[in-house]
Amino acid sequence: MKIIEGIEVRDREELYLNIQPIQAGGRLTPEARKALIAYGDGYSVCDYCIAPFRLDHIKKPPIKDFYQELAEFLNMDAARVMPGARRGFQAVAQAILKEGDVALVSSLAHYSLCLAIEGAGATWKEIPVDENNIVTAEAAKEKIELVNKESGQLPKLIAVSHFDYLLGNEHDVRGIAKIAHEYEIPFLYNGAYTVGVMSVDGKQIGADFVIGSGHKSMAAPAPTGVLAATEQYAETVFRTTRTEGDITRRKFGIKETELLGCTVMGAPLVAMMASFPRVRERIKNWDEEVEKSNYFIQQFLKIEGNKVASEMPRKHTLTKVDTSDSFGKVAQTHRRRGYFLYDALRKKGISGPFPGATNEWKLNTYGLSWDQIKYLSETFLEIAEKNGIKVSK
Ligand SMILES: *Cc1c(COP(=O)(O)O)cnc(C)c1O
């Protein structure tokens, strides 16, 4: 089926169990899909935009309330929808950092965070992980001291993911926030893999900024994300325009400079709002999601040679596995090479691993039911046995 010549209808979520690492938490709800169609026209949410003419003041659809609910949801003072977590990083970096400043990130940081810092004219330095691939408060403290010693200045921002995207390991964000505050450095909590799937309490963590990704973890379409701040930092990052035209003397009221007045509009915003009631409910099931993740991994490890690169037991549904000694070995002699695993999974209605990947790859079991988790586990064991790999019972 085609939408127009060259654009096929995407059917992955309808026809397959999708364990693709970055797609699981962003999978749309039926309500979001409806909103996409109904609000698809460009400036659709602007029907009832009245003075003071800003997106987050619109009452119909209830954008104003949604922004308020988002802030409460994260236990922060103010929140704005942004076009992706990355645009949240960018807004913070531009508001907080100056040319020559240093910001600390983790050595598992997402590239977009590093680019946001670079774009603001600052440099980023990495906090190393420990032997278990965890970023600790102690390591953060040491790095702050090191930067201070080397450059004679303290870092101006510390930004760390609660769960990183490479391994899905949990990092000591609370401890790091505490250290940051001892040095009076603002702490940015990167919740790209947490906001929308598990409960996040910004104040309890000690975050000055909380950033989430709508399309990664909030059942929302791209480009969406959330940037929340404490009252203290909201003033800076959500500051309003101060300039005026030299000829016309025009001013732009309460438009927020870093956000270019209005951020995400139309279908992506309303779809994010339409998913929100379910998102708010689903975070209560996080423990069970982790349980299912661990169940799958236990089964997966029955395949001889399979290894897990992430911390164990799993605390997240995103996991990096290493199958170079199992499926990777099969791939060496299989006539389809590395594609055999992809083919075999597709045949069984499972989608996710990149075509050709048989060594190190990531998967995300978020949102699968117990029946689906069991089917997924059985399918992997079956494919292993079929290809002559030993499976312990
Ligand atoms: C996915 C991801 C991002 C980028 O999120 P976008 O919403 O696509 O900008 C940033 N940081 C981490 C840790 C991520 O996993």
The ligand as an SDF file (V2000), in Angstrom:
LIG
                    3D

 15 15  0  0  0  0  0  0  0  0999 V2000
   17.1960    9.9020   22.3630 C   0  0  0  0  0  0  0  0  0  0  0  0
   18.0510   10.6530   23.3050 C   0  0  0  0  0  0  0  0  0  0  0  0
   18.2520   12.0320   23.1550 C   0  0  0  0  0  0  0  0  0  0  0  0
   17.6640   12.8160   22.0070 C   0  0  0  0  0  0  0  0  0  0  0  0
   16.2780   12.9290   22.1310 O   0  0  0  0  0  0  0  0  0  0  0  0
   15.4300   13.7370   21.0490 P   0  0  0  0  0  0  0  0  0  0  0  0
   14.0980   13.8940   21.6960 O   0  0  0  0  0  0  0  0  0  0  0  0
   15.3750   12.9000   19.8140 O   0  0  0  0  0  0  0  0  0  0  0  0
   16.1140   15.0390   20.8160 O   0  0  0  0  0  0  0  0  0  0  0  0
   19.0210   12.6710   24.0820 C   0  0  0  0  0  0  0  0  0  0  0  0
   19.5850   12.0270   25.1070 N   0  0  0  0  0  0  0  0  0  0  0  0
   19.4060   10.7160   25.3000 C   0  0  0  0  0  0  0  0  0  0  0  0
   20.0350   10.0410   26.4710 C   0  0  0  0  0  0  0  0  0  0  0  0
   18.6440    9.9870   24.4020 C   0  0  0  0  0  0  0  0  0  0  0  0
   18.4820    8.6680   24.5970 O   0  0  0  0  0  0  0  0  0  0  0  0
  1  2  1  0
  2  3  1  0
  2 14  2  0
  3  4  1  0
  3 10  2  0
  4  5  1  0
  5  6  1  0
  6  7  2  0
  6  8  1  0
  6  9  1  0
 10 11  1  0
 11 12  2  0
 12 13  1  0
 12 14  1  0
 14 15  1  0
M  END
$$$$
